[in-house]
């Protein structure tokens, strides 16, 4: 008797049907269409999550029940993401933030508690959320001075995935907050972060002096 085969949990017919729709040409838009038909199904989401595959996990995030995403559950999802490469795990966490965590005040409160989390992905989410508030034109909380102090103390020391989100936040503070613009530009000059990064034509560089200057000029030239 093959004990492993006997104890292996087979996916439900619903999960098998969904997984059969995935192929090398599946795009994010396709996932959203599937999710729109499913709506919310947390059990199915968790079943798709156990596949450990990138696209099924993206779909799982779309159909999760945000009310069931406690800190403990999020810690486990975070741990599960570590099997993915750098780009995929960042994409999964950003997707989770955008599609679930920012849709609920209690989950936003969790994000706001993650500045000093032991998890790099959670710290990244904290900073990316702060940057997105400014990038999307929302009224940011009255914490800019605290953010700038933390950026000046920690930006150069952080993990790469967190650095990107911190740099993103510094950029958008500098773009929209004229009184702190020079301070954000100086931060980029001092750290040299992304200074020599090559970007595609038409794309905005991540190097803060260039990023801020280009985005400010876009707004002045409208």
N, C-alpha and C positions, 0 to 999 in steps of 0.2 A: 504494500500500500504506500502511495506517495503522500506522506503526511502534509507536505507543503501544498500540494495541489488540492487536498481535501479542505485545508483551512483557508485557502486563498479566497478573498471576497471578490466576487464578480460584480462588475458594474451593473446597475439597474438598466432595464430596457430604455428608460428615458435618457439616461446618461449615454448609453451606447448609441442611441439615435443621434444625439447631439454631437458626440465625438466623431461619428461617421461623416459629419458635414465639414470637418476640418481637413485642409490640405495645404500645400505649399503656397497657394494663392490667396488664402484666407487673410482678410484685412480687418482693421479695427472697425470699419463701418459694417462689415458682415457680423462681427460680434455684437454690435449694438442692435442690429436687426433681430438677431436670435434672442437677445436679452429682452427686447421690446415684446416679443411674443410670450416669453416665459414670465415676464414681470418679476415678482419676488418669489424665490424658492430657496431658502437657506440650506435645507437638507441637500438639495441638488447641488448647490454651490459648493458645499463641503465635499461632496462626492467628486465633483470636477477638480476641486483643489487637490485631492489625494492622488491625482494622476501625475503630479509633479511636473507637468508640462506647461510651458509658458502661455500659449494661447488659451487652453482650457482654464488656466488660473485667471487670466484677464477676464474671461467671461464669468467665471465664478464671482469675481469682485462685483460685477455689474448686478448680479441677482441676489447678493447677500442681503440679509435683513440687518440694517444698521443698528437696530435696537438690541441685537445680540452681540454686538462688537464691543465687549468689555475690554478693559486693559489686559486681562489675562489672555483673552482670545487674540487680541492684537499682538501681544508678545509672542504667541505661538505662530501666528501668521508671519511675523517678522523672522522668527527662527527658521521657518520653512523656506523663506525666500533666500536664505543663505546658500542653498544648493545651486542657485542660478548665477550666471556670470555677472560682472559689475553692471553692465548696461541693463540687463533684464531685471535684476532685483531693484534697481533704481526706478525702472519703468513700472514695475508692479506696485511699489510703494507710492509713487506719484499718482498712479491710476486709482489706488485705494483712497488716497487723500481727496482727489478731485471728485470721485464718483460716490463716495460714502461719507468720509469723515467731515467734509465741509458742509454737509447737508443737515447737520444736527448740532444744536448748541452744546449738548453734552459732549459730543465727539470733538468739537472745536476746543472745548475746555481741556480735553485730554491732550490735543495737539499743543496747546499753550503751556502744558506742564512738562513738555519734552525737551526743553532747552538743554538740560543737563542729564538727559537720559543716558544710560550706559550703552544704548543701541545707537549706532551711527545712522541707521535708517530713520529712527525716530527723531534724532537731532536734525537730520536733513529735512524732515517733514516740518518741524518747528520753523526752521528758517525759510523754507520754500513757501510756507503759508504766509509768513510775514511779508515776503517779497510779493506774493500774488495779491495781497490786499492793496498794495501800492500800484502794482502793474495794472490791475483791473479797474483802477480808479475809485476803489472803495475808500471810505474814510478810515484811515488806520487808527489803531489804538494809540493812546498817548504814551508810547514807549520808545520813541525814536532815539532819545538820548541814551537810554539803557542799551538799546540794540547797537548803537555806534560804539559805545564803550566796550561791549562784548566783542564786537567785530575787531576793534583795534587790539584787544588783548589776545584773541584766540584764532583769528582767521588763518594766520600762517601756520598754526599748530594742528589744525583739524584734519580729519580723514578726508580724502579727495572728494567723496560724494557729498560730504557736509560742506566742504569748502565751496563747491559750486553753488549751493543754495545760499550760503552766507554772502558770497560775492554777488549773486543775483539780487539779494535784498539791498546790499550796499549800493548797487547800481541804481535801483529804482528809488531809493532814498535820495541819491544825488540828482536824479532827473527831476523829481517833483518837489524837492525841498531845497530851494535856492540857498537858504542860509547855511545849509550843511553840505552844499555841493563841493566846495573846495576841500572839505574834510574827507569826503568820500574819494575824491580824485587822489588826494595825498595818500590815502590808504592803499590804493592800487599801485601808486608809485613806490611806496615803501615795501610792499610785499612782492612786487613784480609778478604777481600771480597772473598767468595766462598771457604775459607780455609777448612771448614769441609764438603763441598759438596761431596756426594758419586757419583761416575761415574761408568758406566758399564765397564767391562773388555775390554781393547783394546781402550777405548776412552780417549781422552786427557782432563785432568781436566781444569777448568776455573781459578783456583787459579794461579795468575800470576807467582810466582816463579817456580811452577811445570810446568805450561803451556809452558813458555819460555824455560826452561831447556830441557824438553822432545822434543820440536820441533827443537831446535838447535841441539841436539844430533842426531835426525833423519837425519838431513842434513849433519852432520859431518861423519855419519856412512854409507852414501850411497856408 
